[in-house]
Amino acid sequence: MMLTRLQKLSAQLRGLSRSLLPSQCLLCACTLEGNLLCNSCQYDLPHVYGQTICRQCGIRNHSLSEFCGHCLHHPPAFSRSFIPFAYAYPLDNLIHKFKYRHHLASGKLLSQLLADYLKHYAQEHDDWQMPDVIVPAPMHWLRRWQRGFNQAEIVSQYVAHALELPLETRLIQRIHKTPAQKELTRTERQKNLRKAFKISEKKRDQIIGKRVAIIDDVVTTTATVRELSKLLISAGAKDVQVWALARTMEK
């Protein structure tokens, strides 16, 4: 009873703070009442809804096939990608602020956008299969220490809570600190990540026969999620999906 009263009081205080302290849109800085993005800026985001995209990797597809040529000729271990945006202006600014300037409000907004997209898709499509567990793309401990956080883990925490799914942050470890992926070509990225990850032996039983969703911020060449999904499938996962905020559309 006491907990319920405290929860109600907390909700009332949050509502009061929103009314007394109006927020600003993170993109255009117009005044809002508790939201992080205005309707106009929401509309301007680079949504991929209604576009022809590859069912498997999420890249823009110019053919009538459900799959792009790369996925047809070199199919990844993951079965589907759910990525609501192209990595383009102004979403790329929000992601950059979140990752490199520790702007956690941008991270909260991005997490909300991904969670809302996934919930809407689940409600509107019969082919939706809810995973059993969410796994964030891991970061090497040194890079995490330098940045202060793993952005994929923060997004995963919000999405796991919104969709009421288990989150496992220690299932996969990044054991080698490799050069930053953004500085490499597609071929170099794939070589760069070989044997960069391992599954915790203590956690391995938690994915056998399970559906797993990998969460990352941006999918570029799919090198990271290909390596992670291959590792998960080889460890006994039944199916692997990729959930991300944005996808670069240049091959």
N, C-alpha and C positions, 0 to 999 in steps of 0.2 A: 504493500500500500504506500509506504514511504517512498519507494523507488518510483512508483507511478506519479506521485505528486511532484517529485523532483524533476522527472522528465517533462511534465507539463509546464513547470515553472521555467525550465531551461528553454523550451520551445517559445514560451511567451516572451522571454528576455531576448531571444534571437529576433523575433518579430519586431519587438520594440526598437532594438538597435538598428534594424533595417529601415524603419520609418524615421528614426531620428538622425541616422547617418547614411544618407543616400550614397550609393556606390556609383562608379563610373564604368562605362563600357571599356573593355580592355583594348579595343581597337580605335574607336573614334572619340573616346573620353566624354561622351554625352552622359547626362545624369540619369541614373536608373534607380529603381527601388529594390535593391537586393540582388538583382541579376548581375551577371558578368559580361553579357553581350547583348547589344540591342538588336531588334528585329532586322534592321537594315543591314547591319554587319553580319548577322547570321545568314542572311540571304546571299551576301557577297562571298561567303566561304566557297572554296573550290570543291563542291560536292560532286561525287561521281554517280549519284542517283540518276537513272535514266540513260546513262551512257553504256556503250557496249564494252564490257571489261572481261578479262579472262576469269573464269570461274575459280581457277586454281590459284593463280598468283596475284590477281587483282590489277594487272597492267591493262591499259587501254588497248582494246583489240579491234583491228580494222577488218577482220574477216567475219563471216557468218558463223564460224565455229564458236563453241562455248569456251574453247581453250586457245591460248596463243601458241605460236609455232614453237617457242622454246619449251613450254610445258608438254606439248605433244611429242617432241623429239627427246627431251630430257626431263621426264616427269619427276617432280619432287616427291618426297615421302609424305608430305602433308596433303590432305584431300581438298581443303577449301581455304579461301582467304575472305575475311570480312573486314574491309577497309573503307571507311566512309568518304575519305577525301584524297584528292591529289596533293602532292607535296608542292604547293605553289602559294603565291601571295593571296591573302594575308596570313594564311594558316602557318606558313613556314616561319613567319616572324614570332608567332605565339610559341611554337615549338623551340625556336632558338632562345627566346627569353626564358623559357622553362628550363632548358638543359644547361645553358651556359651562364645565365644571370641569376639563377636560383629564384626565379619569379614563380612562386608556388601558386599564386592566383591563376596564372596561365595554365599551370598543371592541373588545377582543379577543373577549370573550364574544359580543357581538352579531355579529361577523364569523363566528365559529364556528357560531352558530345559523343564519345565512343559508346558509353553505356546506353545512352538514349537510342543510338543507331541499332545496337544489338537487340535491345528490347523491342523496338519497332519491327525489326526483321523477324524476330521470333514470333511475333503476333500475326504478321501478314503473310508468312511463307510456310507451306506445309513441309518443305524439305529441311527445315531447321532441326538440328540435333544438338541438344544441350550437352556440353562436355561435363565430365565428372570432376575435373580439377583444372585450375588455371595455373600456369607457370610463366613468370616473367622471364624475358631474355636476360641471362645473367651478365654481370659485369665483373671484370677482374678486380680483386680487392684493392690493388694499388690505384687503379683508375677511379674506383668508387671513393676511396679516401681522398683523392685529389678533387673530385667533383663535390663530394659531400653526400651524395645520394645516387641511387639507381633510378632514373626516370621511369623505366619500364615497370619497376616494382611499385612505385607510387601510383601509376595508372592502374596497375593490376589490383591494388588494394581497394581502390574506389570501385572498379568494375565488379570485383568479387563480391563486395558488399551490396552493390546495386542489383546484381543478378542472383544473390544468395548462393554463391558457389564457393567451394573450398579453394583456398589459395596455398600453394606450396612454393615458398621462396628459396628453399635450400635443396631442392631436388637435383638441380643441375648446377655445377660449379664451372666457372671459367678458370682453367688451370694455367693457361699461358697468356701473358700480356703481349698481344700482337699489335702491329701498327694499326692506326685508325683506318677503318674500312673506307671512309670517304675519300681517302687519298689514293685508292687503288682502283685498277680496272676490274672488270668482272672476273677474269681468269685469276688475277692476283688475289682477289677477295676469297675465292674458293680455296686456293692453296693456303692463304693466310690463316684460314680457320680449321684446317685439318688437325684433328686431335687437340683442339683448343678447349674442348668441353669434356666433362665426364659426369656421369650420374652417381649420386651418393649411394653407396652400397646399403646404407641404413634405410634409405627411402625407396629403393628400387621396387619393393613389393607393392608400393602404393599406386603404381601405374600399370601393372600387369592387367591386361584386359580392359583398361579404362580409356575413355575418350579425353584427350588433353587439348587445351587451347594455349598456345604460346602467345604472349602479349609483348609487343615491342612498340616503340614510338613511330619509327619510319622504316618502311621496307624499300630498299633501293634496288639491288640486283637479286634479292632473295638468298644470297649466299649464307647469311646467318641463320635464317629460319630453315633453309634446306639442311644445314648441318645439324641443327637442333632436332628437327623432326626425324631425320635419319637415325639419330642417337636414341630418340624416344621409341621409335618403332622397333629398333633392334633390341631394346630393353623390354619389349612386350606390350607396349601401348597398342590399343585396338585401333585408334584413329587419332590423327593430329590435325587441328585447325590452326590458322594464323589469324590473330586479331591485332590490328594496328591502327594508329591514328591516320597515317597518310602513306601514299605510295608514289614514288617518283615514276613518271610516265615515259621517260626516255629510256630506250633500250641500250 
